[in-house]
Amino acid sequence: MKLLTLAPIVLLAGCGSAAALKPGPSKMLPPKPYGATAVPTAKQLVTPSSQARPERSDELLKSSEERRGDEFTLPPPN
């Protein structure tokens, strides 16, 4: 029973590749984008831009402050 559970995990672990990405033997990289000076490499094509994965612009733990009391908070009417 353990073998049936372990076999798919072992097979999936072998799917990963540590080598650099290269196009297939009969495939080419996409053409140069309009206005670019060079054709982007495979690594540049798979790296997300800062617009696709923006970084946080604020640190919540450093800028967190305790809220001040709200004098207009009233209990609900009965």
PALOLO-889704 format. One record per residue: x, y, z of N, C-alpha, C in turn. Coordinates in Angstrom, 1 decimal, decimal comma, always signed. Layout:
# residues N
<pt n_px="X" n_py="Y" n_pz="Z" ca_px="X" ca_py="Y" ca_pz="Z" c_px="X" c_py="Y" c_pz="Z"/>
...
This chain:
# residues 78
<pt n_px="+0,8" n_py="-1,2" n_pz="+0,0" ca_px="+0,0" ca_py="+0,0" ca_pz="+0,0" c_px="+0,9" c_py="+1,3" c_pz="+0,0"/>
<pt n_px="+2,0" n_py="+1,2" n_pz="+0,8" ca_px="+2,9" ca_py="+2,4" ca_pz="+0,8" c_px="+3,5" c_py="+2,6" c_pz="-0,6"/>
<pt n_px="+3,8" n_py="+1,5" n_pz="-1,3" ca_px="+4,4" ca_py="+1,6" ca_pz="-2,6" c_px="+3,5" c_py="+2,3" c_pz="-3,6"/>
<pt n_px="+2,2" n_py="+2,1" n_pz="-3,5" ca_px="+1,2" ca_py="+2,8" ca_pz="-4,4" c_px="+1,1" c_py="+4,3" c_pz="-4,1"/>
<pt n_px="+1,3" n_py="+4,6" n_pz="-2,8" ca_px="+1,3" ca_py="+6,0" ca_pz="-2,4" c_px="+2,6" c_py="+6,7" c_pz="-2,8"/>
<pt n_px="+3,7" n_py="+6,0" n_pz="-2,6" ca_px="+5,0" ca_py="+6,6" ca_pz="-2,8" c_px="+5,4" c_py="+6,7" c_pz="-4,3"/>
<pt n_px="+4,9" n_py="+5,8" n_pz="-5,1" ca_px="+5,3" ca_py="+5,7" ca_pz="-6,6" c_px="+5,0" c_py="+7,0" c_pz="-7,3"/>
<pt n_px="+3,8" n_py="+7,6" n_pz="-7,2" ca_px="+3,5" ca_py="+8,9" ca_pz="-7,9" c_px="+4,4" c_py="+10,0" c_pz="-7,4"/>
<pt n_px="+4,7" n_py="+10,0" n_pz="-6,2" ca_px="+5,6" ca_py="+11,1" ca_pz="-5,6" c_px="+7,0" c_py="+11,0" c_pz="-6,2"/>
<pt n_px="+7,5" n_py="+9,8" n_pz="-6,3" ca_px="+8,8" ca_py="+9,6" ca_pz="-6,9" c_px="+8,8" c_py="+10,0" c_pz="-8,4"/>
<pt n_px="+7,8" n_py="+9,6" n_pz="-9,1" ca_px="+7,7" ca_py="+9,9" ca_pz="-10,5" c_px="+7,6" c_py="+11,4" c_pz="-10,8"/>
<pt n_px="+6,8" n_py="+12,1" n_pz="-9,9" ca_px="+6,7" ca_py="+13,6" ca_pz="-10,1" c_px="+8,0" c_py="+14,3" c_pz="-9,7"/>
<pt n_px="+8,8" n_py="+13,7" n_pz="-8,8" ca_px="+10,0" ca_py="+14,3" ca_pz="-8,4" c_px="+11,0" c_py="+14,3" c_pz="-9,6"/>
<pt n_px="+10,9" n_py="+13,3" n_pz="-10,4" ca_px="+11,9" ca_py="+13,2" ca_pz="-11,5" c_px="+11,5" c_py="+14,1" c_pz="-12,7"/>
<pt n_px="+10,4" n_py="+14,8" n_pz="-12,7" ca_px="+10,0" ca_py="+15,6" ca_pz="-13,8" c_px="+10,7" c_py="+16,9" c_pz="-13,8"/>
<pt n_px="+11,3" n_py="+17,4" n_pz="-12,7" ca_px="+12,0" ca_py="+18,7" ca_pz="-12,7" c_px="+13,3" c_py="+18,6" c_pz="-13,4"/>
<pt n_px="+13,7" n_py="+19,8" n_pz="-13,9" ca_px="+15,0" ca_py="+19,8" ca_pz="-14,6" c_px="+15,8" c_py="+21,0" c_pz="-14,0"/>
<pt n_px="+17,1" n_py="+20,7" n_pz="-13,8" ca_px="+18,0" ca_py="+21,7" ca_pz="-13,2" c_px="+18,8" c_py="+22,4" c_pz="-14,3"/>
<pt n_px="+18,7" n_py="+21,9" n_pz="-15,6" ca_px="+19,5" ca_py="+22,5" ca_pz="-16,7" c_px="+18,8" c_py="+23,8" c_pz="-17,1"/>
<pt n_px="+19,6" n_py="+24,6" n_pz="-17,9" ca_px="+19,1" ca_py="+25,9" ca_pz="-18,4" c_px="+18,0" c_py="+25,6" c_pz="-19,4"/>
<pt n_px="+17,1" n_py="+26,5" n_pz="-19,6" ca_px="+16,0" ca_py="+26,4" ca_pz="-20,6" c_px="+16,6" c_py="+26,7" c_pz="-22,0"/>
<pt n_px="+16,2" n_py="+25,8" n_pz="-22,9" ca_px="+16,6" ca_py="+26,0" ca_pz="-24,3" c_px="+15,4" c_py="+25,6" c_pz="-25,2"/>
<pt n_px="+15,3" n_py="+26,3" n_pz="-26,3" ca_px="+14,2" ca_py="+25,9" ca_pz="-27,2" c_px="+14,5" c_py="+24,5" c_pz="-27,8"/>
<pt n_px="+13,5" n_py="+23,8" n_pz="-28,3" ca_px="+13,7" ca_py="+22,5" ca_pz="-28,9" c_px="+14,5" c_py="+22,5" c_pz="-30,1"/>
<pt n_px="+14,9" n_py="+21,4" n_pz="-30,7" ca_px="+15,8" ca_py="+21,4" ca_pz="-31,8" c_px="+15,2" c_py="+22,1" c_pz="-33,1"/>
<pt n_px="+13,9" n_py="+22,0" n_pz="-33,3" ca_px="+13,3" ca_py="+22,6" ca_pz="-34,5" c_px="+12,6" c_py="+23,9" c_pz="-34,1"/>
<pt n_px="+12,7" n_py="+24,3" n_pz="-32,8" ca_px="+11,9" ca_py="+25,5" ca_pz="-32,4" c_px="+12,9" c_py="+26,7" c_pz="-32,2"/>
<pt n_px="+12,4" n_py="+27,9" n_pz="-32,3" ca_px="+13,2" ca_py="+29,1" ca_pz="-32,1" c_px="+12,5" c_py="+30,0" c_pz="-31,0"/>
<pt n_px="+13,3" n_py="+30,9" n_pz="-30,5" ca_px="+12,7" ca_py="+31,8" ca_pz="-29,5" c_px="+11,8" c_py="+32,8" c_pz="-30,3"/>
<pt n_px="+10,9" n_py="+33,4" n_pz="-29,6" ca_px="+10,0" ca_py="+34,4" ca_pz="-30,3" c_px="+10,8" c_py="+35,5" c_pz="-30,9"/>
<pt n_px="+10,2" n_py="+36,1" n_pz="-31,9" ca_px="+11,0" ca_py="+37,2" ca_pz="-32,6" c_px="+11,2" c_py="+38,4" c_pz="-31,7"/>
<pt n_px="+12,1" n_py="+39,3" n_pz="-32,1" ca_px="+12,4" ca_py="+40,5" ca_pz="-31,3" c_px="+11,2" c_py="+41,4" c_pz="-31,2"/>
<pt n_px="+10,9" n_py="+41,8" n_pz="-29,9" ca_px="+9,7" ca_py="+42,7" ca_pz="-29,8" c_px="+10,0" c_py="+44,0" c_pz="-30,5"/>
<pt n_px="+8,9" n_py="+44,7" n_pz="-30,9" ca_px="+9,0" ca_py="+46,0" ca_pz="-31,6" c_px="+9,7" c_py="+47,0" c_pz="-30,7"/>
<pt n_px="+10,7" n_py="+47,6" n_pz="-31,2" ca_px="+11,4" ca_py="+48,7" ca_pz="-30,4" c_px="+12,5" c_py="+48,1" c_pz="-29,5"/>
<pt n_px="+12,7" n_py="+46,8" n_pz="-29,4" ca_px="+13,8" ca_py="+46,3" ca_pz="-28,6" c_px="+15,1" c_py="+46,2" c_pz="-29,5"/>
<pt n_px="+16,2" n_py="+46,3" n_pz="-28,8" ca_px="+17,5" ca_py="+46,3" ca_pz="-29,5" c_px="+18,0" c_py="+44,9" c_pz="-29,7"/>
<pt n_px="+17,5" n_py="+43,9" n_pz="-28,9" ca_px="+18,0" ca_py="+42,5" ca_pz="-29,0" c_px="+16,9" c_py="+41,6" c_pz="-28,7"/>
<pt n_px="+17,1" n_py="+40,3" n_pz="-29,1" ca_px="+16,1" ca_py="+39,3" ca_pz="-28,9" c_px="+16,3" c_py="+38,8" c_pz="-27,4"/>
<pt n_px="+15,2" n_py="+38,8" n_pz="-26,6" ca_px="+15,3" ca_py="+38,4" ca_pz="-25,2" c_px="+15,7" c_py="+36,9" c_pz="-25,1"/>
<pt n_px="+16,5" n_py="+36,6" n_pz="-24,1" ca_px="+16,8" ca_py="+35,2" ca_pz="-23,9" c_px="+15,7" c_py="+34,4" c_pz="-23,2"/>
<pt n_px="+15,8" n_py="+33,1" n_pz="-23,1" ca_px="+14,8" ca_py="+32,3" ca_pz="-22,5" c_px="+14,6" c_py="+32,7" c_pz="-21,0"/>
<pt n_px="+15,7" n_py="+33,0" n_pz="-20,3" ca_px="+15,6" ca_py="+33,3" ca_pz="-18,9" c_px="+14,9" c_py="+34,7" c_pz="-18,7"/>
<pt n_px="+15,2" n_py="+35,6" n_pz="-19,6" ca_px="+14,5" ca_py="+36,9" ca_pz="-19,6" c_px="+13,0" c_py="+36,8" c_pz="-19,9"/>
<pt n_px="+12,6" n_py="+35,8" n_pz="-20,7" ca_px="+11,2" ca_py="+35,6" ca_pz="-21,0" c_px="+10,4" c_py="+35,0" c_pz="-19,9"/>
<pt n_px="+11,0" n_py="+34,2" n_pz="-19,0" ca_px="+10,3" ca_py="+33,6" ca_pz="-17,9" c_px="+10,4" c_py="+34,3" c_pz="-16,6"/>
<pt n_px="+11,3" n_py="+35,4" n_pz="-16,6" ca_px="+11,4" ca_py="+36,2" ca_pz="-15,4" c_px="+10,3" c_py="+37,2" c_pz="-15,4"/>
<pt n_px="+9,4" n_py="+37,2" n_pz="-14,3" ca_px="+8,3" ca_py="+38,2" ca_pz="-14,3" c_px="+8,9" c_py="+39,6" c_pz="-14,1"/>
<pt n_px="+8,2" n_py="+40,6" n_pz="-14,7" ca_px="+8,6" ca_py="+42,0" ca_pz="-14,6" c_px="+8,2" c_py="+42,5" c_pz="-13,2"/>
<pt n_px="+8,6" n_py="+43,7" n_pz="-12,9" ca_px="+8,2" ca_py="+44,3" ca_pz="-11,6" c_px="+6,7" c_py="+44,7" c_pz="-11,7"/>
<pt n_px="+6,2" n_py="+44,9" n_pz="-12,8" ca_px="+4,8" ca_py="+45,2" ca_pz="-12,9" c_px="+3,9" c_py="+43,9" c_pz="-12,7"/>
<pt n_px="+4,5" n_py="+42,8" n_pz="-13,1" ca_px="+3,7" ca_py="+41,5" ca_pz="-12,9" c_px="+3,8" c_py="+41,1" c_pz="-11,5"/>
<pt n_px="+4,9" n_py="+41,3" n_pz="-10,8" ca_px="+5,1" ca_py="+40,9" ca_pz="-9,4" c_px="+5,6" c_py="+42,1" c_pz="-8,6"/>
<pt n_px="+4,7" n_py="+43,1" n_pz="-8,3" ca_px="+5,2" ca_py="+44,3" ca_pz="-7,6" c_px="+5,6" c_py="+43,9" c_pz="-6,2"/>
<pt n_px="+6,5" n_py="+44,7" n_pz="-5,7" ca_px="+7,0" ca_py="+44,6" ca_pz="-4,3" c_px="+6,2" c_py="+45,5" c_pz="-3,4"/>
<pt n_px="+6,2" n_py="+45,2" n_pz="-2,1" ca_px="+5,4" ca_py="+46,0" ca_pz="-1,2" c_px="+6,1" c_py="+47,4" c_pz="-1,0"/>
<pt n_px="+5,4" n_py="+48,4" n_pz="-1,0" ca_px="+5,9" ca_py="+49,8" ca_pz="-0,8" c_px="+5,9" c_py="+50,3" c_pz="+0,6"/>
<pt n_px="+5,3" n_py="+49,5" n_pz="+1,5" ca_px="+5,2" ca_py="+49,9" ca_pz="+2,9" c_px="+5,4" c_py="+48,7" c_pz="+3,8"/>
<pt n_px="+5,9" n_py="+49,0" n_pz="+4,9" ca_px="+6,1" ca_py="+47,9" ca_pz="+5,9" c_px="+5,0" c_py="+48,1" c_pz="+7,0"/>
<pt n_px="+4,1" n_py="+47,2" n_pz="+7,0" ca_px="+3,0" ca_py="+47,3" ca_pz="+7,9" c_px="+3,4" c_py="+47,3" c_pz="+9,4"/>
<pt n_px="+4,3" n_py="+46,4" n_pz="+9,7" ca_px="+4,7" ca_py="+46,3" ca_pz="+11,2" c_px="+5,4" c_py="+47,5" c_pz="+11,7"/>
<pt n_px="+6,2" n_py="+48,2" n_pz="+10,8" ca_px="+6,9" ca_py="+49,4" ca_pz="+11,3" c_px="+6,0" c_py="+50,6" c_pz="+11,3"/>
<pt n_px="+5,0" n_py="+50,7" n_pz="+10,4" ca_px="+4,2" ca_py="+51,9" ca_pz="+10,4" c_px="+2,8" c_py="+51,7" c_pz="+11,1"/>
<pt n_px="+2,6" n_py="+50,5" n_pz="+11,7" ca_px="+1,4" ca_py="+50,3" ca_pz="+12,4" c_px="+1,3" c_py="+51,2" c_pz="+13,7"/>
<pt n_px="+0,1" n_py="+51,8" n_pz="+13,9" ca_px="-0,1" ca_py="+52,6" ca_pz="+15,0" c_px="-1,4" c_py="+52,2" c_pz="+15,7"/>
<pt n_px="-1,6" n_py="+52,4" n_pz="+16,9" ca_px="-2,8" ca_py="+52,1" ca_pz="+17,6" c_px="-3,8" c_py="+53,2" c_pz="+17,2"/>
<pt n_px="-5,1" n_py="+52,7" n_pz="+16,9" ca_px="-6,1" ca_py="+53,6" ca_pz="+16,5" c_px="-6,6" c_py="+54,5" c_pz="+17,6"/>
<pt n_px="-6,9" n_py="+55,7" n_pz="+17,3" ca_px="-7,4" ca_py="+56,6" ca_pz="+18,3" c_px="-8,9" c_py="+56,4" c_pz="+18,5"/>
<pt n_px="-9,4" n_py="+56,8" n_pz="+19,6" ca_px="-10,8" ca_py="+56,6" ca_pz="+19,9" c_px="-11,7" c_py="+57,3" c_pz="+18,9"/>
<pt n_px="-12,9" n_py="+56,7" n_pz="+18,6" ca_px="-13,8" ca_py="+57,4" ca_pz="+17,7" c_px="-15,0" c_py="+57,9" c_pz="+18,6"/>
<pt n_px="-15,1" n_py="+59,2" n_pz="+18,7" ca_px="-16,2" ca_py="+59,7" ca_pz="+19,6" c_px="-17,6" c_py="+59,6" c_pz="+19,0"/>
<pt n_px="-17,7" n_py="+59,2" n_pz="+17,7" ca_px="-19,0" ca_py="+59,1" ca_pz="+17,0" c_px="-19,5" c_py="+57,6" c_pz="+17,0"/>
<pt n_px="-18,7" n_py="+56,7" n_pz="+17,6" ca_px="-19,1" ca_py="+55,3" ca_pz="+17,6" c_px="-20,2" c_py="+55,2" c_pz="+18,7"/>
<pt n_px="-21,4" n_py="+55,0" n_pz="+18,3" ca_px="-22,6" ca_py="+54,9" ca_pz="+19,2" c_px="-23,0" c_py="+53,4" c_pz="+19,3"/>
<pt n_px="-23,6" n_py="+53,0" n_pz="+20,4" ca_px="-24,1" ca_py="+51,7" ca_pz="+20,5" c_px="-25,4" c_py="+51,6" c_pz="+19,6"/>
<pt n_px="-25,7" n_py="+50,4" n_pz="+19,1" ca_px="-26,9" ca_py="+50,2" ca_pz="+18,2" c_px="-28,1" c_py="+50,5" c_pz="+19,0"/>
<pt n_px="-29,2" n_py="+51,1" n_pz="+18,3" ca_px="-30,4" ca_py="+51,3" ca_pz="+19,0" c_px="-31,2" c_py="+50,0" c_pz="+19,3"/>
<pt n_px="-31,9" n_py="+50,0" n_pz="+20,4" ca_px="-32,6" ca_py="+48,8" ca_pz="+20,8" c_px="-34,0" c_py="+48,8" c_pz="+20,3"/>
